[in-house]
Amino acid sequence: MAEEKKQCEVGGSSLSVDAMETHDVLEGAEPWEPIETKLVLGSFAVAIIVLLIGLWFVPTSILH
């Protein structure tokens, strides 16, 4: 029996999962800007702060 390869149709051409390499996937990617790093880190910081406030607020509101 021949081994079947998973394939994905993309824009009229097929890509083999085995043939996909990191450089192929990132070939047309834009460079990462420093402001994008700041936005991502800021989003994580806000999410952690909101999570901590929620973890504090919910138990105190249930117990009172």
C-alpha positions as CSV (number, residue, x, y, z in Angstrom):
1,M,0.0,0.0,0.0
2,A,1.3,3.4,-0.9
3,E,1.4,6.0,1.9
4,E,-1.1,8.7,1.4
5,K,0.1,12.3,1.9
6,K,-2.2,15.0,3.3
7,Q,-2.5,17.8,0.9
8,C,-4.1,21.2,1.1
9,E,-5.4,23.3,-1.9
10,V,-4.2,26.9,-1.8
11,G,-4.9,29.2,-4.6
12,G,-5.0,26.5,-7.3
13,S,-1.8,24.8,-6.2
14,S,-1.4,22.0,-3.6
15,L,1.0,21.9,-0.7
16,S,2.2,18.7,0.9
17,V,2.3,18.9,4.7
18,D,5.7,17.0,4.6
19,A,7.1,19.6,2.2
20,M,6.2,22.7,4.2
21,E,9.3,24.3,5.8
22,T,9.6,27.3,8.1
23,H,11.2,29.4,5.4
24,D,8.4,28.5,2.9
25,V,5.7,29.6,5.3
26,L,7.5,32.9,6.3
27,E,8.7,33.7,2.8
28,G,6.2,36.6,2.2
29,A,6.0,37.8,5.8
30,E,6.4,41.5,6.7
31,P,9.1,42.4,9.2
32,W,8.0,42.7,12.9
33,E,8.0,46.4,14.0
34,P,9.0,47.4,17.5
35,I,5.6,49.1,18.1
36,E,3.9,45.7,17.5
37,T,6.0,44.2,20.3
38,K,4.9,47.0,22.6
39,L,1.2,46.4,21.6
40,V,1.5,42.7,22.3
41,L,3.2,43.1,25.6
42,G,0.8,45.9,26.6
43,S,-2.2,43.6,25.7
44,F,-0.8,40.8,27.9
45,A,-0.2,43.2,30.8
46,V,-3.8,44.5,30.6
47,A,-5.1,41.0,30.3
48,I,-3.2,39.9,33.5
49,I,-4.4,43.0,35.4
50,V,-8.0,42.4,34.4
51,L,-7.7,38.7,35.3
52,L,-6.3,39.6,38.8
53,I,-9.0,42.1,39.4
54,G,-11.6,39.6,38.3
55,L,-10.1,36.9,40.5
56,W,-10.3,39.3,43.5
57,F,-13.7,40.8,42.7
58,V,-15.7,37.6,42.0
59,P,-15.0,35.8,45.3
60,T,-15.5,38.9,47.4
61,S,-18.9,39.6,45.7
62,I,-20.0,36.0,46.2
63,L,-19.0,35.9,49.9
64,H,-20.8,39.2,50.8
